[in-house]
Amino acid sequence: MGLDNNKYEGIDMHDKISTYNFKDIIANFNIAPGDYDIEPFGSGHINDTFLLTIGSGYDGAYLLQKINHFVFKNVDGLMTNMLHVINHLKGKAGTSGDPAKEILTLVPCKDNKYYWQDDQGNYWRMTYFLKDTQSYDLVTTVKQAYQGGAAFGNFHWLLCDLDPALLVDTIPDFLNIEKRLDNLQRAIEKDSVGVVKQVQPELLYLLEYASSMGEISQLGRAGILPLRITHNDTKFNNILLNQYDEVQCVIDLDTVMPGFVAYDFGDAIRSIINTAAEDEKNLDAIQLNMPLFEAFVKGYLSKTVCFLTEQELKSLVKGALLLPYMQAVRFLTDYLEGDVYYKTHFPGHNLQRARAQMQLFKMLESKKDELTNIVQQQWLLIKNDLKALNA
């Protein structure tokens, strides 16, 4: 689920380079000294990320990040989460792969911590740069969709035996639909910018489904859905692929915290299945790419069939419906509050985004049975294949 914040964007990343004393920052990390080059890297909206190259080529390359502590207020908890997850992933992947290439590696500071705070109160961390990798903002092929499913499925499998109680919530209630609906109700009552009357059809539609959207949370509280460690920001560009478009590494672990697998599944599907942009104005252009959905499901279940419960399997399509609905609620709430959270590019942008996500939800709702059948069919095919291999 996309993270964004209007307050901390808008400054050109090249301009930011001149505002930081990188010599002092880098000196606090346990890396070999040398002449370095530094440049902005990536398209993230939350943390400031820079590619640090020491010497020639990418053999001595690192990613240096300034953690946005306005969004992630508990930096120590966030970094402790990352260490728990990274160490567990490396322990599991070490039996069958190359942890150095497949898992992020944090660079320790000279005081043996994994983050450093500068004199301005900024928090910094460093990871090794994974060379010869690529990421995509949009999924365009069945192979990419399959690899995306396999990546997040493998992530869930590797972490399924790590106790969620070890991790803190880096953003409390981030995927709590009940909290999001409470925020919407408060925005309606306050009507701070006087636009509630303009969006009555949208509000009526969203509120019509409000009670049913809490099902995953209710099943979790009842102990029917197990609490697991989830990524919580499963957009496709948080996967690194190799030159052959094969998964290499899941990145951006800031939001890794306790949750339900349906959330990660649903957030990935929200972007993969949509034939149009998240803020598409022409609602007729929003259609469902069913081959990409099936490919993602096949990749995801190929890694998770060994541990997912039957109730979790049933929850996956519920997650695919919930996440665009929740995003519509968040966009509309921000519109009612005067666009204070998401960065907008024109008046009414958040309303346009909300309508686009509502249309995606409508399309998914209309195809719910077909989506469910695809999940069930792939589950049975993969289980039967495993039985044949073990026979």
N, C-alpha and C positions, 0 to 999 in steps of 0.2 A: 504494500500500500504506500503510495507516494508520500514522501515527507517534503515539506516546503515551508517557507516562512517569509512573508513579505518584508519583515523588519531587517533581515540580515542579507538581503540580496541587492543587486543593482550597482555594486562597485565592481569595476573591471578587475579581473584577477591579475592582469599584468600590473595594474596600479598597486595592488596589494603587496606585490613583491618588495616595493620600496618602503613599505611601512613596517616590515619586520626585520629584526637583526638576526639574519639567518646564521651568521658566523657563530654567535653566542648560542643560538638554539641547537645547531648541529653539534657543537662542542660538548653538549651534555649527553649525547648518545654514544654508545659503545661501538664506534666504527673507526676504521683506519683513517687517519688524517690525510689530507691531500687537497689539491685544487678541485673546486666543484663548480658545476653548472646547475642552475635551478630554474624551472619553468612551470607554469600552471599545467595541471593535468586533469583530464576527465571532465564530466559534465554534471557532477553532483551539485545539489542545491543547498546542502546543509553544512558539511565540513569544507574547509579550504584545503585542497590537495595539490601538492607540488611534486614534480619528478626531480629527484636529486641524483645527479650523475657525478661520480668521482673518478677522475682519470678519463680514459677513452672507452667508448662503447658502453653497453648495458651490463657488463659483468659486475661493475661496481655501482649499481643503481638501486635507489630506494624510493619509496613513497613517503613523503613527510606530510602529515595532516595536522591542521589546527582543528581540534574538536570543538564543535559549537556547543558551548556549555550553557547557552540560553535555551537550547532545545533539550540537551542531555545534561540535566542539572546535577546528577550524581555521577561525576566522571570516574571516581574511584570504583563505584559499583559497576559501571559500564566496562571498565578495563578488566576488572576481576571476572566479569562474565566472559569476556573475550578469551582470557587466559584459560578458564575452565574448559571452554568449548574447543579452543585450538589444541590444548594439550590432549583432550580426549580424542579429537579427530586424528591427531598425529599418532596416538597410540593404536587406534583402530586401523588407520590407513597403512601404517607401517608393516602390516602383515601381508598386504597385497599390492601396494603401490609405492609411489615416491612422494612422501609427505612434503618434501621441500618444494615440489612443483605443484602439488595438488591442494595445499593448505597454506593460508597466510601464515607468515612467520613474523612475530613482533621482534623489534630490535630493542634490547634493554638499554636503559640509561646507565650512566656511570655510578649512580647510587642504587642500582639493581632494581629500581622500579621500572615500569613500562610506559610511563608518561612523565612529562616534565612541564612545570608551570613557570612561565616567564614573569618578568617584573610587571607586565601589564595585566596579569591575571589570566592570560591565554594558556590553554592546555595543548600540548603537542605529543604526538606519538609517531613512530616510524615502523614501516614494514619493508621487507625485501621486495623489490620489484620483480614480478614474474614476467620475464621476457618471452617473446614469441607467442603472445596470447592476443586475443581480440574479443571485443564485446559488441553487442548490437542493441540499439534502442528498439528496433522492430524485428519481429519474427517474420521471415519471408518464405521459409521452406519447411517441409515436413521433417526433414532431418534436424533442423534447428529446434523445432518444437519437441521432438523426441528427446533430444539431448538436454533440453531444459527440464523436461519431466524427470529424466534420469538423474540430473544434477540435484534437484531439490529432493527427490525421493531418496537418493543416496545420503544426502545430508540428514534427513530424518532418520534413516536406518542407522547411521553411524552414531547418532546421538540418542537413540531410543533407550539405551541403558544408562544414561547419565541422569542423575536425580535433578528434576526441575527445581527443587527447593534450594539448590546451590546457587541459583541465579536470582538476581533482583529484576524488577521491572524498570527498564531504562526510561520508558515513557509510560507511566501508570495509565491504565484504561485506554491505551492506544487503539485497540480493536474491540472495545466494549460498546456494542451497538446501543445498549440501554443508556449508557452515559452520553453517547452521541445524540440520541433522541431527546434526552433531557436538555442538552445544550440547544437543540433546535427549538424545543418548547419555550425555553427562556428567551431565545431570540425573537420568537413570535410575540410573546407577551411584551417584551421591551420595545420592539419595532423602532430601533434607534435611528434608522435612516428613512422610515416611513414608506417601505416598499412591500409590506405584508399583503396589502390588498391586491397588488399586481401579480402575486404568485399563488393565488388561491387554488387553481387547478393542480399545480405541482404539490402544494402542501396536502391537499385532500388525497391525492394519489399516494404519496409517501406514507401518510398516517394510516391509510387503509391497510397497509401491510406491516405496520409497526409491531403488532403483537406476534405475528408469525416469524419475524426476523430475529427474535430473541431465542429461538429454539436451540441453537448450538450452545449458547451460554447456559440455558436451563439444563440441557443434557450434561454439560460439564459439571455444574453444581450438584447434580444428582449422582455424579460418579459414573454415569453411563459412558461418557466420553473421557478417556484418560488425558490428564494434563501432560503434555510433552514439551520438549524444548523445540521451539520453532523460530524461523528466520524473521517473519513478520514484515518483510519488504521484498517480496519475491518478483520484482519486475525483472525482465529478461536481461537487462544490462548489469545485473548483479551476478552474472555468470561469466566466467572467462572461458573461451573456447580456444582450441589450438588452431593451427593453420588449416586443418581438415574439418573444421566445425564440429570437433568432438570436445565434450566437456572436459575442462581441466580443473577448475576451481570455483567455488562459491565465495563471493566476497561481500563486503559491506556488512559486518557483523554487529553493528551498533545496536540494532533492534532485536538481536537474539535474546529471547527471554521465554518464560513459560507461556504456553498457549495450546491451541488445538490445531491438528494438521489441516483441518478444513479451511482455516484462515489462510495458510500458505498456499494451499491448492487453489482456493478461490481468487486470491490476489494475482496469482500467475495467470489463471484463465482469463481474468478481467482484461488483461492486455493482449494475451495471445489470440483469443478467439474473435476479438473485435476487428472488423475490416476497415474501421475508420479511426480517426484520432480521438483521444480522450475528450476533446472539446469540440468535436465535429458539430458544425452549425446545421448542416443538411441532415436531418434525422433519418431520411430514407437511405442515406449512405451507410448507416450502421447496420451491418448484417453479421451473421455468425459464420466464421470459417471452421466448418465442422471437421475437415481433414486435419487441421492443426490441433483441434481439441482432441481428436482420437489419438494423434501421434503423441501429444503430451501425456495423455492418460496412460498410453502403452508404456512410455518411458518411466513415468512415475510409479506405476504399479509393478514394473519389473524389478524395482528396488525395494518396494515396501510390502509386497505380498506376504513376506515371511513374518511380519509382525503386526500389521494393521488388524484391528478387531473388525468384526462385521459391522458394528455400530459406526466405527470410523469410516468404513467404506461407504455406508449409507449417508454419512454427513458430507461427503465431498461435493456433491452437486448442491447441497444446501449452502456450502461455502461459496460456490461459484455464483449463486444468486445473492448471497449476503453482501459480498464485497463491493459490487457496483452499486447496490442499494445504499450501503454505508457511505460510499464515496459521494453519492448524490446528496445524502443528508448533510455531509460535511461541507460540500460546495454551496448548498443552499443556505446553510447556517451562516457561512462566511458572507454570502451575499446580503443576508438580512442584517448582519452586524457591520456592514460597510467595508467589506474586503480587508479585514485586518490580519488574516493569517496567510492565505495563498496569494502569491504574486499574480497580479492581473495585467493584461496587456491592452485592455480597452474596457470602457464602461459596460457592465453586464456580462463580463467574461465568466464570472463564477456561476451566474444563472445559466449561461450557455453550457458550461461544463455539467451543471446539475441535470439539465435536460438531456444531454447526451448520455450520461450515466443512467438516467431513468429509462431512456430508450433501450440501452443495452440490457438493463434489467428486464424490461418488457419482452425483449427478444428471447432472453434466456428462460424466462418464465414460460413462454409459449412452447419452448423446446425441452422443457424439463424432463418429460418422459423419455425423449430420445437421448438426451444426455445421460440419464440414469441407465438406460439400456446399454449404451456404449461402455460405461464404467463396469457394469455387471458382466458384460460379454468379455471384456479384456481381462477382468479378474479371473473368470473361469478358464479362459484360454491359457493364461500364464500359470495358473495352478495346475492345469492338466499337463502342460509342458514340463513343469517341475516334477510331477509324479512320473512322467515317462522317463525323464532323465535318471530318476532315483530307482526305477524299477529294475 
